[in-house]
């Protein structure tokens, strides 16, 4: 059964979230949001999903403020972060590219990224574009650090990085990524050539499992309808896959 690249990533996110109690998804995150909703469906509604921008899947009335409160109280198990740049130490850049403060490109800013990065136990970094422009040796500005010195209170941090080409796992002790799986159609050479940082490479790298028929049925049905409240154009593409 054929599938879209977005559907593969949605399935990867959902599998990664299995067993989580409360998953929060920030703004402009249709694929993580759809993955969280798929995981919720497959948990028979036992998983709680807080999707910013949604009225159906968020009980927050003050948006990010209540999200931050939940994180500080230890009531969020998993979250997603992205960045214009991500480096091999899992540092992210949401401020600008080029030498700071004379950045060539100014971005939207960090908002609560560093706060959530420090407090949520499981953070998946999400980078749809897997190129040396995005995955760099060292970010131009650290909006949120991937690791912290000993003695810094930090219950949260990165666990994985998902891209259009592969999934990495992150070891906080060594502060390094390890290639966990390659998506269909990719090779180790493709990934190495398109990654600006060094990473650990196992002897045998498995292929990322493709979405099965049940996952595709849910993605194109119940999940597409649910995510459509917040991301209607994205949901329309999923629904077209079912036609």
C-alpha positions in Angstrom: 0.0 0.0 0.0 1.5 3.3 -1.0 2.0 6.1 1.5 3.1 9.8 1.6 6.4 10.8 3.3 4.3 12.7 5.8 2.5 9.5 6.7 5.7 7.7 7.4 6.8 10.4 9.8 3.4 10.5 11.5 3.7 6.7 12.1 7.2 7.1 13.5 6.1 9.8 15.9 3.1 7.7 17.1 5.3 4.7 17.8 7.8 6.8 19.6 5.0 8.1 21.9 3.7 4.7 22.9 3.3 4.6 26.7 3.3 8.4 27.2 0.7 9.8 29.5 0.5 13.4 28.4 1.9 14.7 25.1 2.1 18.4 24.3 2.5 19.8 20.8 3.4 23.4 20.1 2.5 25.7 17.3 3.1 25.1 13.6 3.6 21.3 14.1 1.2 19.4 11.9 3.2 16.2 11.6 4.0 15.9 15.4 0.4 16.8 16.1 -0.9 14.1 13.8 1.5 11.6 15.2 0.3 12.4 18.7 -3.3 12.1 17.7 -2.6 8.7 16.1 -0.9 7.5 19.3 -3.9 8.7 21.2 -6.3 6.7 19.0 -4.1 3.6 19.3 -4.1 4.0 23.1 -7.9 3.9 23.1 -8.0 7.5 24.4 -5.8 6.8 27.4 -3.1 9.2 26.2 -3.8 12.9 26.8 -2.8 15.2 23.9 -2.6 19.0 24.3 -2.4 20.6 20.9 -1.8 24.3 20.9 -4.2 26.0 18.6 -6.9 23.4 19.1 -10.1 23.8 21.1 -11.0 20.1 20.9 -7.6 18.8 21.9 -6.5 21.4 24.4 -8.0 22.3 27.8 -5.7 25.3 28.1 -7.5 28.7 28.1 -4.3 30.7 28.4 -2.2 28.9 25.7 1.5 28.7 26.4 1.3 30.0 30.0 -0.6 26.9 31.1 1.6 24.7 29.0 4.6 26.0 30.9 2.9 25.5 34.2 2.2 21.8 33.4 5.8 21.3 32.4 7.1 22.8 35.6 4.8 20.6 37.6 6.1 17.5 35.8 2.8 16.8 34.1 4.0 16.6 30.5 5.8 13.5 29.4 6.8 14.3 25.8 7.2 17.4 23.6 8.6 18.4 20.2 11.1 21.1 19.2 12.5 22.2 16.0 15.0 24.9 14.8 16.4 26.6 11.8 19.6 24.9 12.9 20.3 21.8 15.0 23.8 20.7 15.8 25.5 17.4 16.9 25.1 18.4 20.5 21.3 18.7 20.1 21.6 22.5 20.5 18.8 24.4 18.6 18.8 27.8 17.0 15.5 29.8 16.6 17.1 33.3 16.7 19.0 33.8 13.5 21.6 32.5 11.1 25.0 34.1 10.7 27.3 35.6 13.3 25.2 36.9 16.2 24.2 39.7 16.8 24.7 40.7 13.1 22.6 37.7 11.9 22.0 37.4 8.1 18.5 36.1 8.8 16.4 36.9 11.9 13.9 34.3 13.0 10.8 34.3 15.2 12.8 33.8 18.4 13.1 31.2 21.2 9.8 31.8 23.0 9.6 28.9 25.6 11.9 26.4 23.8 14.7 26.4 26.4 12.2 26.3 29.2 10.4 23.2 27.8 13.7 21.6 26.8 14.9 21.7 30.4 11.7 20.3 32.0 10.0 17.8 29.7 11.6 14.3 30.1 11.3 13.2 26.5 11.8 15.8 23.7 11.9 14.8 20.1 13.6 17.2 17.8 11.9 17.5 14.5 13.6 18.7 11.3 11.6 18.1 8.1 14.6 19.4 6.0 17.6 17.1 6.4 20.5 19.1 4.8 23.8 20.5 5.9 22.1 23.9 6.1 19.8 22.7 8.9 21.8 20.0 10.5 25.0 21.9 11.2 28.3 21.3 13.0 27.5 24.1 15.4 24.5 26.4 15.6 25.1 30.1 15.1 23.1 30.9 18.2 22.0 28.5 21.0 18.4 29.2 21.7 18.2 26.0 23.8 21.1 23.8 24.8 20.9 20.0 24.3 22.9 19.3 27.5 23.8 21.1 30.7 26.8 21.0 33.0 26.8 18.8 36.1 24.9 20.3 38.9 22.3 22.0 36.7 18.8 20.9 37.6 17.5 19.5 34.3 15.0 16.6 34.3 14.3 17.1 30.6 16.1 17.0 27.3 16.4 15.5 23.9 15.9 11.8 23.2 15.6 11.6 19.4 15.8 13.6 16.2 13.4 12.8 13.3 14.0 14.1 9.8 12.9 13.5 6.3 15.7 10.9 5.9 16.1 9.1 9.2 15.7 9.0 12.9 18.6 9.5 15.3 18.6 8.7 19.0 20.5 11.0 21.4 22.7 9.9 24.3 22.8 12.7 26.9 25.9 11.3 28.6 28.1 11.4 25.5 26.1 14.4 24.0 26.0 12.6 20.6 23.5 11.4 18.2 23.4 7.8 17.0 21.7 6.8 13.7 18.7 4.6 14.7 17.0 3.9 11.4 17.0 5.1 7.8 13.8 5.8 5.9 13.0 3.8 2.8 15.0 5.0 -0.2 17.8 6.4 1.9 21.4 5.1 2.4 24.0 5.7 5.0 25.9 7.6 2.4 22.9 9.9 1.7 22.6 10.6 5.4 26.3 11.2 6.1 26.6 13.5 3.0 23.6 15.6 4.1 24.4 15.9 7.8 26.7 18.7 8.9 27.7 17.1 12.2 29.4 13.8 13.2 27.2 11.0 14.7 27.7 7.5 15.9 27.0 4.8 13.3 26.1 1.3 14.2 27.4 -1.6 12.1 23.9 -2.5 10.9 21.3 0.3 10.5 17.7 -0.9 10.2 15.2 0.6 7.8 12.4 2.6 9.4 9.2 0.5 9.3 6.6 1.8 6.9 3.1 2.5 8.0 0.9 -0.6 8.0 -2.6 -0.7 6.6 -4.2 0.0 10.0 -2.0 3.0 10.6 -2.8 4.4 7.1 -6.5 3.9 7.6 -6.4 5.8 10.9 -4.1 8.6 9.5 -6.4 9.2 6.5 -9.6 8.9 8.5 -9.9 9.8 12.2 -6.5 11.5 12.5 -7.0 13.6 9.4 -10.4 14.8 10.6 -9.0 15.6 14.1 -5.9 17.5 12.9 -8.0 19.4 10.4 -9.4 21.6 13.1 -5.9 23.2 13.5 -4.3 22.4 10.2 -7.0 22.2 7.5 -4.7 22.3 4.5 -2.5 19.6 5.9 -5.5 17.4 6.7 -6.8 17.9 3.2 -3.6 16.3 1.8 -4.0 13.3 4.1 -7.7 12.9 3.1 -6.7 13.0 -0.6 -4.4 10.0 0.1 -7.5 8.0 1.0 -9.3 8.9 -2.2 
